[in-house]
């Protein structure tokens, strides 16, 4: 290599390093801008809403008077709707991901299903609300109930859970599968005892993202007829008399925290704006608590695998 060629190579390397530094600086500044903006919004929400949070606020029903209004029916409805959503979306999504990745034949049909599932993850949530309105409310006559809301949000997050499950299974080396087959394990034993334990952490990460999206959704719930004012709670799932378990709460009317916040911010009184900020703080806390449980389970599962 001539001296001229060496100089050109050095210039190219120097130019590439400079471009890399510039890109890193731009990326860092963009990240800091997003983080600072998020922290500013969070601080503004906390400063407005946190002083309003009290035991009376958490245990009172909505009211026409802002100082007496609470979020009891809203946070209870949120918990019940999310329970139904998780109960439907998690097992169905994981089972679908396992089938598509481990059992389905790799042909044009499986490719078509994969493309459609990926596209469904980006469909606007209002579309799922219209679908639920036609299928669950009018088709199956489930009315504007907790069950309808849970099934609607389950459909919304199901593609996310499926995609996360498939990616988690795909990341497991084939050598683990081959080693399981070498010891005489069946296909299901290989998946249950070897592949799933190593992919559970990544699957839980996808579930966290999916449920965090579901808990803040408003548009599909408004579409299926969620109420903005409820001054009662649904029947408890556990009763004192036989058969002790009741499913009447599934068909009860409902409201959730995002709907309650939407109702309050649409009112001109400043006190209702403060109530909405306080409800937002509670919603953030519920989301963080839900994520913390999932992260703890993921940590425990990873520690179990290490041992």
MODELLER restraints for C-alpha pairs under 7 A, 6 or more apart:
rsr = mdl.restraints
at = mdl.atoms
rsr.add(forms.Gaussian(group=physical.xy_distance, feature=features.Distance(at['CA:45:A'], at['CA:277:A']), mean=5.67, stdev=0.5))
rsr.add(forms.Gaussian(group=physical.xy_distance, feature=features.Distance(at['CA:46:A'], at['CA:281:A']), mean=6.50, stdev=0.5))
rsr.add(forms.Gaussian(group=physical.xy_distance, feature=features.Distance(at['CA:48:A'], at['CA:274:A']), mean=5.96, stdev=0.5))
rsr.add(forms.Gaussian(group=physical.xy_distance, feature=features.Distance(at['CA:48:A'], at['CA:277:A']), mean=6.15, stdev=0.5))
rsr.add(forms.Gaussian(group=physical.xy_distance, feature=features.Distance(at['CA:49:A'], at['CA:274:A']), mean=5.55, stdev=0.5))
rsr.add(forms.Gaussian(group=physical.xy_distance, feature=features.Distance(at['CA:49:A'], at['CA:275:A']), mean=6.64, stdev=0.5))
rsr.add(forms.Gaussian(group=physical.xy_distance, feature=features.Distance(at['CA:49:A'], at['CA:277:A']), mean=4.42, stdev=0.5))
rsr.add(forms.Gaussian(group=physical.xy_distance, feature=features.Distance(at['CA:49:A'], at['CA:278:A']), mean=3.71, stdev=0.5))
rsr.add(forms.Gaussian(group=physical.xy_distance, feature=features.Distance(at['CA:49:A'], at['CA:281:A']), mean=6.57, stdev=0.5))
rsr.add(forms.Gaussian(group=physical.xy_distance, feature=features.Distance(at['CA:50:A'], at['CA:278:A']), mean=5.72, stdev=0.5))
rsr.add(forms.Gaussian(group=physical.xy_distance, feature=features.Distance(at['CA:50:A'], at['CA:281:A']), mean=6.84, stdev=0.5))
rsr.add(forms.Gaussian(group=physical.xy_distance, feature=features.Distance(at['CA:52:A'], at['CA:275:A']), mean=6.90, stdev=0.5))
rsr.add(forms.Gaussian(group=physical.xy_distance, feature=features.Distance(at['CA:52:A'], at['CA:278:A']), mean=6.05, stdev=0.5))
rsr.add(forms.Gaussian(group=physical.xy_distance, feature=features.Distance(at['CA:53:A'], at['CA:278:A']), mean=6.00, stdev=0.5))
rsr.add(forms.Gaussian(group=physical.xy_distance, feature=features.Distance(at['CA:57:A'], at['CA:69:A']), mean=6.72, stdev=0.5))
rsr.add(forms.Gaussian(group=physical.xy_distance, feature=features.Distance(at['CA:57:A'], at['CA:70:A']), mean=4.32, stdev=0.5))
rsr.add(forms.Gaussian(group=physical.xy_distance, feature=features.Distance(at['CA:57:A'], at['CA:71:A']), mean=6.36, stdev=0.5))
rsr.add(forms.Gaussian(group=physical.xy_distance, feature=features.Distance(at['CA:58:A'], at['CA:70:A']), mean=5.79, stdev=0.5))
rsr.add(forms.Gaussian(group=physical.xy_distance, feature=features.Distance(at['CA:58:A'], at['CA:71:A']), mean=5.50, stdev=0.5))
rsr.add(forms.Gaussian(group=physical.xy_distance, feature=features.Distance(at['CA:58:A'], at['CA:72:A']), mean=5.43, stdev=0.5))
rsr.add(forms.Gaussian(group=physical.xy_distance, feature=features.Distance(at['CA:59:A'], at['CA:70:A']), mean=6.50, stdev=0.5))
rsr.add(forms.Gaussian(group=physical.xy_distance, feature=features.Distance(at['CA:59:A'], at['CA:71:A']), mean=6.87, stdev=0.5))
rsr.add(forms.Gaussian(group=physical.xy_distance, feature=features.Distance(at['CA:59:A'], at['CA:72:A']), mean=4.96, stdev=0.5))
rsr.add(forms.Gaussian(group=physical.xy_distance, feature=features.Distance(at['CA:60:A'], at['CA:69:A']), mean=6.37, stdev=0.5))
rsr.add(forms.Gaussian(group=physical.xy_distance, feature=features.Distance(at['CA:60:A'], at['CA:70:A']), mean=4.33, stdev=0.5))
rsr.add(forms.Gaussian(group=physical.xy_distance, feature=features.Distance(at['CA:60:A'], at['CA:71:A']), mean=6.19, stdev=0.5))
rsr.add(forms.Gaussian(group=physical.xy_distance, feature=features.Distance(at['CA:60:A'], at['CA:72:A']), mean=5.39, stdev=0.5))
rsr.add(forms.Gaussian(group=physical.xy_distance, feature=features.Distance(at['CA:61:A'], at['CA:69:A']), mean=6.06, stdev=0.5))
rsr.add(forms.Gaussian(group=physical.xy_distance, feature=features.Distance(at['CA:61:A'], at['CA:70:A']), mean=4.86, stdev=0.5))
rsr.add(forms.Gaussian(group=physical.xy_distance, feature=features.Distance(at['CA:61:A'], at['CA:71:A']), mean=5.81, stdev=0.5))
rsr.add(forms.Gaussian(group=physical.xy_distance, feature=features.Distance(at['CA:61:A'], at['CA:72:A']), mean=5.38, stdev=0.5))
rsr.add(forms.Gaussian(group=physical.xy_distance, feature=features.Distance(at['CA:61:A'], at['CA:73:A']), mean=6.13, stdev=0.5))
rsr.add(forms.Gaussian(group=physical.xy_distance, feature=features.Distance(at['CA:61:A'], at['CA:231:A']), mean=5.29, stdev=0.5))
rsr.add(forms.Gaussian(group=physical.xy_distance, feature=features.Distance(at['CA:62:A'], at['CA:69:A']), mean=4.43, stdev=0.5))
rsr.add(forms.Gaussian(group=physical.xy_distance, feature=features.Distance(at['CA:62:A'], at['CA:70:A']), mean=4.99, stdev=0.5))
rsr.add(forms.Gaussian(group=physical.xy_distance, feature=features.Distance(at['CA:62:A'], at['CA:71:A']), mean=6.26, stdev=0.5))
rsr.add(forms.Gaussian(group=physical.xy_distance, feature=features.Distance(at['CA:62:A'], at['CA:229:A']), mean=6.43, stdev=0.5))
rsr.add(forms.Gaussian(group=physical.xy_distance, feature=features.Distance(at['CA:62:A'], at['CA:230:A']), mean=6.91, stdev=0.5))
rsr.add(forms.Gaussian(group=physical.xy_distance, feature=features.Distance(at['CA:62:A'], at['CA:231:A']), mean=6.41, stdev=0.5))
rsr.add(forms.Gaussian(group=physical.xy_distance, feature=features.Distance(at['CA:63:A'], at['CA:69:A']), mean=4.46, stdev=0.5))
rsr.add(forms.Gaussian(group=physical.xy_distance, feature=features.Distance(at['CA:66:A'], at['CA:271:A']), mean=5.75, stdev=0.5))
rsr.add(forms.Gaussian(group=physical.xy_distance, feature=features.Distance(at['CA:66:A'], at['CA:272:A']), mean=5.53, stdev=0.5))
rsr.add(forms.Gaussian(group=physical.xy_distance, feature=features.Distance(at['CA:73:A'], at['CA:230:A']), mean=6.44, stdev=0.5))
rsr.add(forms.Gaussian(group=physical.xy_distance, feature=features.Distance(at['CA:73:A'], at['CA:231:A']), mean=6.89, stdev=0.5))
rsr.add(forms.Gaussian(group=physical.xy_distance, feature=features.Distance(at['CA:73:A'], at['CA:232:A']), mean=6.62, stdev=0.5))
rsr.add(forms.Gaussian(group=physical.xy_distance, feature=features.Distance(at['CA:73:A'], at['CA:233:A']), mean=5.93, stdev=0.5))
rsr.add(forms.Gaussian(group=physical.xy_distance, feature=features.Distance(at['CA:73:A'], at['CA:255:A']), mean=6.80, stdev=0.5))
rsr.add(forms.Gaussian(group=physical.xy_distance, feature=features.Distance(at['CA:74:A'], at['CA:255:A']), mean=5.31, stdev=0.5))
rsr.add(forms.Gaussian(group=physical.xy_distance, feature=features.Distance(at['CA:74:A'], at['CA:256:A']), mean=4.35, stdev=0.5))
rsr.add(forms.Gaussian(group=physical.xy_distance, feature=features.Distance(at['CA:74:A'], at['CA:257:A']), mean=4.92, stdev=0.5))
rsr.add(forms.Gaussian(group=physical.xy_distance, feature=features.Distance(at['CA:74:A'], at['CA:260:A']), mean=6.60, stdev=0.5))
rsr.add(forms.Gaussian(group=physical.xy_distance, feature=features.Distance(at['CA:75:A'], at['CA:256:A']), mean=6.17, stdev=0.5))
rsr.add(forms.Gaussian(group=physical.xy_distance, feature=features.Distance(at['CA:75:A'], at['CA:257:A']), mean=5.88, stdev=0.5))
rsr.add(forms.Gaussian(group=physical.xy_distance, feature=features.Distance(at['CA:77:A'], at['CA:254:A']), mean=5.73, stdev=0.5))
rsr.add(forms.Gaussian(group=physical.xy_distance, feature=features.Distance(at['CA:77:A'], at['CA:255:A']), mean=5.61, stdev=0.5))
rsr.add(forms.Gaussian(group=physical.xy_distance, feature=features.Distance(at['CA:77:A'], at['CA:256:A']), mean=5.23, stdev=0.5))
rsr.add(forms.Gaussian(group=physical.xy_distance, feature=features.Distance(at['CA:78:A'], at['CA:256:A']), mean=4.72, stdev=0.5))
rsr.add(forms.Gaussian(group=physical.xy_distance, feature=features.Distance(at['CA:78:A'], at['CA:257:A']), mean=6.38, stdev=0.5))
rsr.add(forms.Gaussian(group=physical.xy_distance, feature=features.Distance(at['CA:81:A'], at['CA:146:A']), mean=5.72, stdev=0.5))
rsr.add(forms.Gaussian(group=physical.xy_distance, feature=features.Distance(at['CA:81:A'], at['CA:149:A']), mean=6.26, stdev=0.5))
rsr.add(forms.Gaussian(group=physical.xy_distance, feature=features.Distance(at['CA:81:A'], at['CA:150:A']), mean=4.88, stdev=0.5))
rsr.add(forms.Gaussian(group=physical.xy_distance, feature=features.Distance(at['CA:82:A'], at['CA:150:A']), mean=6.47, stdev=0.5))
rsr.add(forms.Gaussian(group=physical.xy_distance, feature=features.Distance(at['CA:82:A'], at['CA:215:A']), mean=6.76, stdev=0.5))
rsr.add(forms.Gaussian(group=physical.xy_distance, feature=features.Distance(at['CA:84:A'], at['CA:147:A']), mean=6.83, stdev=0.5))
rsr.add(forms.Gaussian(group=physical.xy_distance, feature=features.Distance(at['CA:84:A'], at['CA:150:A']), mean=4.86, stdev=0.5))
rsr.add(forms.Gaussian(group=physical.xy_distance, feature=features.Distance(at['CA:85:A'], at['CA:150:A']), mean=4.45, stdev=0.5))
rsr.add(forms.Gaussian(group=physical.xy_distance, feature=features.Distance(at['CA:85:A'], at['CA:151:A']), mean=6.11, stdev=0.5))
rsr.add(forms.Gaussian(group=physical.xy_distance, feature=features.Distance(at['CA:85:A'], at['CA:153:A']), mean=5.95, stdev=0.5))
rsr.add(forms.Gaussian(group=physical.xy_distance, feature=features.Distance(at['CA:85:A'], at['CA:154:A']), mean=4.74, stdev=0.5))
rsr.add(forms.Gaussian(group=physical.xy_distance, feature=features.Distance(at['CA:88:A'], at['CA:154:A']), mean=6.17, stdev=0.5))
rsr.add(forms.Gaussian(group=physical.xy_distance, feature=features.Distance(at['CA:89:A'], at['CA:154:A']), mean=4.83, stdev=0.5))
rsr.add(forms.Gaussian(group=physical.xy_distance, feature=features.Distance(at['CA:89:A'], at['CA:157:A']), mean=6.94, stdev=0.5))
rsr.add(forms.Gaussian(group=physical.xy_distance, feature=features.Distance(at['CA:89:A'], at['CA:158:A']), mean=5.41, stdev=0.5))
rsr.add(forms.Gaussian(group=physical.xy_distance, feature=features.Distance(at['CA:90:A'], at['CA:161:A']), mean=6.93, stdev=0.5))
rsr.add(forms.Gaussian(group=physical.xy_distance, feature=features.Distance(at['CA:93:A'], at['CA:158:A']), mean=5.55, stdev=0.5))
rsr.add(forms.Gaussian(group=physical.xy_distance, feature=features.Distance(at['CA:93:A'], at['CA:161:A']), mean=5.21, stdev=0.5))
rsr.add(forms.Gaussian(group=physical.xy_distance, feature=features.Distance(at['CA:93:A'], at['CA:162:A']), mean=4.78, stdev=0.5))
rsr.add(forms.Gaussian(group=physical.xy_distance, feature=features.Distance(at['CA:94:A'], at['CA:161:A']), mean=6.65, stdev=0.5))
rsr.add(forms.Gaussian(group=physical.xy_distance, feature=features.Distance(at['CA:94:A'], at['CA:162:A']), mean=6.05, stdev=0.5))
rsr.add(forms.Gaussian(group=physical.xy_distance, feature=features.Distance(at['CA:94:A'], at['CA:165:A']), mean=5.87, stdev=0.5))
rsr.add(forms.Gaussian(group=physical.xy_distance, feature=features.Distance(at['CA:96:A'], at['CA:162:A']), mean=6.27, stdev=0.5))
rsr.add(forms.Gaussian(group=physical.xy_distance, feature=features.Distance(at['CA:97:A'], at['CA:162:A']), mean=4.75, stdev=0.5))
rsr.add(forms.Gaussian(group=physical.xy_distance, feature=features.Distance(at['CA:97:A'], at['CA:163:A']), mean=6.88, stdev=0.5))
rsr.add(forms.Gaussian(group=physical.xy_distance, feature=features.Distance(at['CA:97:A'], at['CA:165:A']), mean=5.25, stdev=0.5))
rsr.add(forms.Gaussian(group=physical.xy_distance, feature=features.Distance(at['CA:97:A'], at['CA:166:A']), mean=5.05, stdev=0.5))
rsr.add(forms.Gaussian(group=physical.xy_distance, feature=features.Distance(at['CA:98:A'], at['CA:166:A']), mean=6.76, stdev=0.5))
rsr.add(forms.Gaussian(group=physical.xy_distance, feature=features.Distance(at['CA:101:A'], at['CA:166:A']), mean=5.87, stdev=0.5))
rsr.add(forms.Gaussian(group=physical.xy_distance, feature=features.Distance(at['CA:104:A'], at['CA:110:A']), mean=6.83, stdev=0.5))
rsr.add(forms.Gaussian(group=physical.xy_distance, feature=features.Distance(at['CA:117:A'], at['CA:159:A']), mean=5.57, stdev=0.5))
rsr.add(forms.Gaussian(group=physical.xy_distance, feature=features.Distance(at['CA:118:A'], at['CA:159:A']), mean=6.70, stdev=0.5))
rsr.add(forms.Gaussian(group=physical.xy_distance, feature=features.Distance(at['CA:118:A'], at['CA:163:A']), mean=6.90, stdev=0.5))
rsr.add(forms.Gaussian(group=physical.xy_distance, feature=features.Distance(at['CA:120:A'], at['CA:159:A']), mean=6.19, stdev=0.5))
rsr.add(forms.Gaussian(group=physical.xy_distance, feature=features.Distance(at['CA:121:A'], at['CA:159:A']), mean=5.09, stdev=0.5))
rsr.add(forms.Gaussian(group=physical.xy_distance, feature=features.Distance(at['CA:121:A'], at['CA:160:A']), mean=5.74, stdev=0.5))
rsr.add(forms.Gaussian(group=physical.xy_distance, feature=features.Distance(at['CA:125:A'], at['CA:156:A']), mean=6.72, stdev=0.5))
rsr.add(forms.Gaussian(group=physical.xy_distance, feature=features.Distance(at['CA:125:A'], at['CA:219:A']), mean=6.60, stdev=0.5))
rsr.add(forms.Gaussian(group=physical.xy_distance, feature=features.Distance(at['CA:125:A'], at['CA:220:A']), mean=5.96, stdev=0.5))
rsr.add(forms.Gaussian(group=physical.xy_distance, feature=features.Distance(at['CA:126:A'], at['CA:219:A']), mean=5.43, stdev=0.5))
rsr.add(forms.Gaussian(group=physical.xy_distance, feature=features.Distance(at['CA:126:A'], at['CA:220:A']), mean=4.99, stdev=0.5))
rsr.add(forms.Gaussian(group=physical.xy_distance, feature=features.Distance(at['CA:128:A'], at['CA:152:A']), mean=6.61, stdev=0.5))
rsr.add(forms.Gaussian(group=physical.xy_distance, feature=features.Distance(at['CA:128:A'], at['CA:156:A']), mean=6.38, stdev=0.5))
rsr.add(forms.Gaussian(group=physical.xy_distance, feature=features.Distance(at['CA:128:A'], at['CA:220:A']), mean=6.23, stdev=0.5))
rsr.add(forms.Gaussian(group=physical.xy_distance, feature=features.Distance(at['CA:129:A'], at['CA:152:A']), mean=6.71, stdev=0.5))
rsr.add(forms.Gaussian(group=physical.xy_distance, feature=features.Distance(at['CA:129:A'], at['CA:220:A']), mean=3.75, stdev=0.5))
rsr.add(forms.Gaussian(group=physical.xy_distance, feature=features.Distance(at['CA:129:A'], at['CA:221:A']), mean=6.56, stdev=0.5))
rsr.add(forms.Gaussian(group=physical.xy_distance, feature=features.Distance(at['CA:129:A'], at['CA:223:A']), mean=5.34, stdev=0.5))
rsr.add(forms.Gaussian(group=physical.xy_distance, feature=features.Distance(at['CA:129:A'], at['CA:224:A']), mean=6.13, stdev=0.5))
rsr.add(forms.Gaussian(group=physical.xy_distance, feature=features.Distance(at['CA:130:A'], at['CA:223:A']), mean=6.47, stdev=0.5))
rsr.add(forms.Gaussian(group=physical.xy_distance, feature=features.Distance(at['CA:132:A'], at['CA:152:A']), mean=5.81, stdev=0.5))
rsr.add(forms.Gaussian(group=physical.xy_distance, feature=features.Distance(at['CA:132:A'], at['CA:224:A']), mean=6.80, stdev=0.5))
rsr.add(forms.Gaussian(group=physical.xy_distance, feature=features.Distance(at['CA:133:A'], at['CA:223:A']), mean=6.91, stdev=0.5))
rsr.add(forms.Gaussian(group=physical.xy_distance, feature=features.Distance(at['CA:133:A'], at['CA:224:A']), mean=5.16, stdev=0.5))
rsr.add(forms.Gaussian(group=physical.xy_distance, feature=features.Distance(at['CA:136:A'], at['CA:142:A']), mean=5.67, stdev=0.5))
rsr.add(forms.Gaussian(group=physical.xy_distance, feature=features.Distance(at['CA:136:A'], at['CA:148:A']), mean=6.17, stdev=0.5))
rsr.add(forms.Gaussian(group=physical.xy_distance, feature=features.Distance(at['CA:137:A'], at['CA:143:A']), mean=4.69, stdev=0.5))
rsr.add(forms.Gaussian(group=physical.xy_distance, feature=features.Distance(at['CA:137:A'], at['CA:144:A']), mean=6.53, stdev=0.5))
rsr.add(forms.Gaussian(group=physical.xy_distance, feature=features.Distance(at['CA:142:A'], at['CA:148:A']), mean=6.32, stdev=0.5))
rsr.add(forms.Gaussian(group=physical.xy_distance, feature=features.Distance(at['CA:142:A'], at['CA:251:A']), mean=6.97, stdev=0.5))
rsr.add(forms.Gaussian(group=physical.xy_distance, feature=features.Distance(at['CA:144:A'], at['CA:224:A']), mean=6.07, stdev=0.5))
rsr.add(forms.Gaussian(group=physical.xy_distance, feature=features.Distance(at['CA:144:A'], at['CA:225:A']), mean=5.51, stdev=0.5))
rsr.add(forms.Gaussian(group=physical.xy_distance, feature=features.Distance(at['CA:144:A'], at['CA:226:A']), mean=6.41, stdev=0.5))
rsr.add(forms.Gaussian(group=physical.xy_distance, feature=features.Distance(at['CA:144:A'], at['CA:253:A']), mean=6.02, stdev=0.5))
rsr.add(forms.Gaussian(group=physical.xy_distance, feature=features.Distance(at['CA:145:A'], at['CA:250:A']), mean=6.53, stdev=0.5))
rsr.add(forms.Gaussian(group=physical.xy_distance, feature=features.Distance(at['CA:145:A'], at['CA:251:A']), mean=4.76, stdev=0.5))
rsr.add(forms.Gaussian(group=physical.xy_distance, feature=features.Distance(at['CA:145:A'], at['CA:252:A']), mean=5.14, stdev=0.5))
rsr.add(forms.Gaussian(group=physical.xy_distance, feature=features.Distance(at['CA:145:A'], at['CA:253:A']), mean=4.76, stdev=0.5))
rsr.add(forms.Gaussian(group=physical.xy_distance, feature=features.Distance(at['CA:145:A'], at['CA:254:A']), mean=6.19, stdev=0.5))
rsr.add(forms.Gaussian(group=physical.xy_distance, feature=features.Distance(at['CA:146:A'], at['CA:250:A']), mean=5.18, stdev=0.5))
rsr.add(forms.Gaussian(group=physical.xy_distance, feature=features.Distance(at['CA:146:A'], at['CA:251:A']), mean=5.94, stdev=0.5))
rsr.add(forms.Gaussian(group=physical.xy_distance, feature=features.Distance(at['CA:146:A'], at['CA:252:A']), mean=6.09, stdev=0.5))
rsr.add(forms.Gaussian(group=physical.xy_distance, feature=features.Distance(at['CA:146:A'], at['CA:253:A']), mean=6.41, stdev=0.5))
rsr.add(forms.Gaussian(group=physical.xy_distance, feature=features.Distance(at['CA:146:A'], at['CA:254:A']), mean=5.90, stdev=0.5))
rsr.add(forms.Gaussian(group=physical.xy_distance, feature=features.Distance(at['CA:147:A'], at['CA:250:A']), mean=4.97, stdev=0.5))
rsr.add(forms.Gaussian(group=physical.xy_distance, feature=features.Distance(at['CA:147:A'], at['CA:251:A']), mean=6.14, stdev=0.5))
rsr.add(forms.Gaussian(group=physical.xy_distance, feature=features.Distance(at['CA:149:A'], at['CA:221:A']), mean=6.31, stdev=0.5))
rsr.add(forms.Gaussian(group=physical.xy_distance, feature=features.Distance(at['CA:153:A'], at['CA:214:A']), mean=5.93, stdev=0.5))
rsr.add(forms.Gaussian(group=physical.xy_distance, feature=features.Distance(at['CA:157:A'], at['CA:210:A']), mean=5.28, stdev=0.5))
rsr.add(forms.Gaussian(group=physical.xy_distance, feature=features.Distance(at['CA:157:A'], at['CA:214:A']), mean=6.79, stdev=0.5))
rsr.add(forms.Gaussian(group=physical.xy_distance, feature=features.Distance(at['CA:160:A'], at['CA:206:A']), mean=6.80, stdev=0.5))
rsr.add(forms.Gaussian(group=physical.xy_distance, feature=features.Distance(at['CA:160:A'], at['CA:210:A']), mean=6.05, stdev=0.5))
rsr.add(forms.Gaussian(group=physical.xy_distance, feature=features.Distance(at['CA:161:A'], at['CA:206:A']), mean=5.85, stdev=0.5))
rsr.add(forms.Gaussian(group=physical.xy_distance, feature=features.Distance(at['CA:161:A'], at['CA:207:A']), mean=5.84, stdev=0.5))
rsr.add(forms.Gaussian(group=physical.xy_distance, feature=features.Distance(at['CA:161:A'], at['CA:210:A']), mean=6.66, stdev=0.5))
rsr.add(forms.Gaussian(group=physical.xy_distance, feature=features.Distance(at['CA:164:A'], at['CA:203:A']), mean=5.72, stdev=0.5))
rsr.add(forms.Gaussian(group=physical.xy_distance, feature=features.Distance(at['CA:164:A'], at['CA:206:A']), mean=5.10, stdev=0.5))
rsr.add(forms.Gaussian(group=physical.xy_distance, feature=features.Distance(at['CA:165:A'], at['CA:203:A']), mean=5.22, stdev=0.5))
rsr.add(forms.Gaussian(group=physical.xy_distance, feature=features.Distance(at['CA:168:A'], at['CA:199:A']), mean=5.21, stdev=0.5))
rsr.add(forms.Gaussian(group=physical.xy_distance, feature=features.Distance(at['CA:168:A'], at['CA:202:A']), mean=5.57, stdev=0.5))
rsr.add(forms.Gaussian(group=physical.xy_distance, feature=features.Distance(at['CA:168:A'], at['CA:203:A']), mean=6.11, stdev=0.5))
rsr.add(forms.Gaussian(group=physical.xy_distance, feature=features.Distance(at['CA:169:A'], at['CA:195:A']), mean=6.89, stdev=0.5))
rsr.add(forms.Gaussian(group=physical.xy_distance, feature=features.Distance(at['CA:169:A'], at['CA:199:A']), mean=5.98, stdev=0.5))
rsr.add(forms.Gaussian(group=physical.xy_distance, feature=features.Distance(at['CA:172:A'], at['CA:195:A']), mean=6.76, stdev=0.5))
rsr.add(forms.Gaussian(group=physical.xy_distance, feature=features.Distance(at['CA:177:A'], at['CA:190:A']), mean=6.33, stdev=0.5))
rsr.add(forms.Gaussian(group=physical.xy_distance, feature=features.Distance(at['CA:180:A'], at['CA:190:A']), mean=5.61, stdev=0.5))
rsr.add(forms.Gaussian(group=physical.xy_distance, feature=features.Distance(at['CA:201:A'], at['CA:298:A']), mean=5.00, stdev=0.5))
rsr.add(forms.Gaussian(group=physical.xy_distance, feature=features.Distance(at['CA:201:A'], at['CA:302:A']), mean=6.93, stdev=0.5))
rsr.add(forms.Gaussian(group=physical.xy_distance, feature=features.Distance(at['CA:204:A'], at['CA:294:A']), mean=6.57, stdev=0.5))
rsr.add(forms.Gaussian(group=physical.xy_distance, feature=features.Distance(at['CA:204:A'], at['CA:298:A']), mean=6.55, stdev=0.5))
rsr.add(forms.Gaussian(group=physical.xy_distance, feature=features.Distance(at['CA:208:A'], at['CA:291:A']), mean=5.88, stdev=0.5))
rsr.add(forms.Gaussian(group=physical.xy_distance, feature=features.Distance(at['CA:208:A'], at['CA:294:A']), mean=6.71, stdev=0.5))
rsr.add(forms.Gaussian(group=physical.xy_distance, feature=features.Distance(at['CA:212:A'], at['CA:287:A']), mean=6.24, stdev=0.5))
rsr.add(forms.Gaussian(group=physical.xy_distance, feature=features.Distance(at['CA:216:A'], at['CA:258:A']), mean=6.14, stdev=0.5))
rsr.add(forms.Gaussian(group=physical.xy_distance, feature=features.Distance(at['CA:217:A'], at['CA:258:A']), mean=6.96, stdev=0.5))
rsr.add(forms.Gaussian(group=physical.xy_distance, feature=features.Distance(at['CA:218:A'], at['CA:258:A']), mean=5.89, stdev=0.5))
rsr.add(forms.Gaussian(group=physical.xy_distance, feature=features.Distance(at['CA:218:A'], at['CA:259:A']), mean=6.14, stdev=0.5))
rsr.add(forms.Gaussian(group=physical.xy_distance, feature=features.Distance(at['CA:226:A'], at['CA:254:A']), mean=6.08, stdev=0.5))
rsr.add(forms.Gaussian(group=physical.xy_distance, feature=features.Distance(at['CA:226:A'], at['CA:255:A']), mean=5.61, stdev=0.5))
rsr.add(forms.Gaussian(group=physical.xy_distance, feature=features.Distance(at['CA:227:A'], at['CA:254:A']), mean=6.21, stdev=0.5))
rsr.add(forms.Gaussian(group=physical.xy_distance, feature=features.Distance(at['CA:227:A'], at['CA:255:A']), mean=5.36, stdev=0.5))
rsr.add(forms.Gaussian(group=physical.xy_distance, feature=features.Distance(at['CA:228:A'], at['CA:255:A']), mean=6.21, stdev=0.5))
rsr.add(forms.Gaussian(group=physical.xy_distance, feature=features.Distance(at['CA:228:A'], at['CA:259:A']), mean=6.16, stdev=0.5))
rsr.add(forms.Gaussian(group=physical.xy_distance, feature=features.Distance(at['CA:228:A'], at['CA:260:A']), mean=5.81, stdev=0.5))
rsr.add(forms.Gaussian(group=physical.xy_distance, feature=features.Distance(at['CA:228:A'], at['CA:263:A']), mean=6.23, stdev=0.5))
rsr.add(forms.Gaussian(group=physical.xy_distance, feature=features.Distance(at['CA:230:A'], at['CA:255:A']), mean=6.98, stdev=0.5))
rsr.add(forms.Gaussian(group=physical.xy_distance, feature=features.Distance(at['CA:234:A'], at['CA:249:A']), mean=5.16, stdev=0.5))
rsr.add(forms.Gaussian(group=physical.xy_distance, feature=features.Distance(at['CA:234:A'], at['CA:252:A']), mean=5.73, stdev=0.5))
rsr.add(forms.Gaussian(group=physical.xy_distance, feature=features.Distance(at['CA:235:A'], at['CA:248:A']), mean=6.34, stdev=0.5))
rsr.add(forms.Gaussian(group=physical.xy_distance, feature=features.Distance(at['CA:235:A'], at['CA:249:A']), mean=5.06, stdev=0.5))
rsr.add(forms.Gaussian(group=physical.xy_distance, feature=features.Distance(at['CA:236:A'], at['CA:249:A']), mean=6.64, stdev=0.5))
rsr.add(forms.Gaussian(group=physical.xy_distance, feature=features.Distance(at['CA:237:A'], at['CA:245:A']), mean=5.69, stdev=0.5))
rsr.add(forms.Gaussian(group=physical.xy_distance, feature=features.Distance(at['CA:237:A'], at['CA:246:A']), mean=4.79, stdev=0.5))
rsr.add(forms.Gaussian(group=physical.xy_distance, feature=features.Distance(at['CA:237:A'], at['CA:247:A']), mean=6.13, stdev=0.5))
rsr.add(forms.Gaussian(group=physical.xy_distance, feature=features.Distance(at['CA:237:A'], at['CA:249:A']), mean=6.57, stdev=0.5))
rsr.add(forms.Gaussian(group=physical.xy_distance, feature=features.Distance(at['CA:238:A'], at['CA:244:A']), mean=5.50, stdev=0.5))
rsr.add(forms.Gaussian(group=physical.xy_distance, feature=features.Distance(at['CA:238:A'], at['CA:245:A']), mean=4.70, stdev=0.5))
rsr.add(forms.Gaussian(group=physical.xy_distance, feature=features.Distance(at['CA:238:A'], at['CA:246:A']), mean=5.97, stdev=0.5))
rsr.add(forms.Gaussian(group=physical.xy_distance, feature=features.Distance(at['CA:239:A'], at['CA:245:A']), mean=6.01, stdev=0.5))
rsr.add(forms.Gaussian(group=physical.xy_distance, feature=features.Distance(at['CA:239:A'], at['CA:246:A']), mean=6.88, stdev=0.5))
rsr.add(forms.Gaussian(group=physical.xy_distance, feature=features.Distance(at['CA:257:A'], at['CA:279:A']), mean=6.61, stdev=0.5))
rsr.add(forms.Gaussian(group=physical.xy_distance, feature=features.Distance(at['CA:257:A'], at['CA:283:A']), mean=6.72, stdev=0.5))
rsr.add(forms.Gaussian(group=physical.xy_distance, feature=features.Distance(at['CA:261:A'], at['CA:276:A']), mean=4.74, stdev=0.5))
rsr.add(forms.Gaussian(group=physical.xy_distance, feature=features.Distance(at['CA:261:A'], at['CA:279:A']), mean=6.52, stdev=0.5))
rsr.add(forms.Gaussian(group=physical.xy_distance, feature=features.Distance(at['CA:264:A'], at['CA:272:A']), mean=5.27, stdev=0.5))
rsr.add(forms.Gaussian(group=physical.xy_distance, feature=features.Distance(at['CA:264:A'], at['CA:273:A']), mean=6.21, stdev=0.5))
rsr.add(forms.Gaussian(group=physical.xy_distance, feature=features.Distance(at['CA:264:A'], at['CA:276:A']), mean=5.72, stdev=0.5))
rsr.add(forms.Gaussian(group=physical.xy_distance, feature=features.Distance(at['CA:265:A'], at['CA:272:A']), mean=6.64, stdev=0.5))
rsr.add(forms.Gaussian(group=physical.xy_distance, feature=features.Distance(at['CA:265:A'], at['CA:273:A']), mean=5.34, stdev=0.5))
rsr.add(forms.Gaussian(group=physical.xy_distance, feature=features.Distance(at['CA:265:A'], at['CA:276:A']), mean=6.22, stdev=0.5))
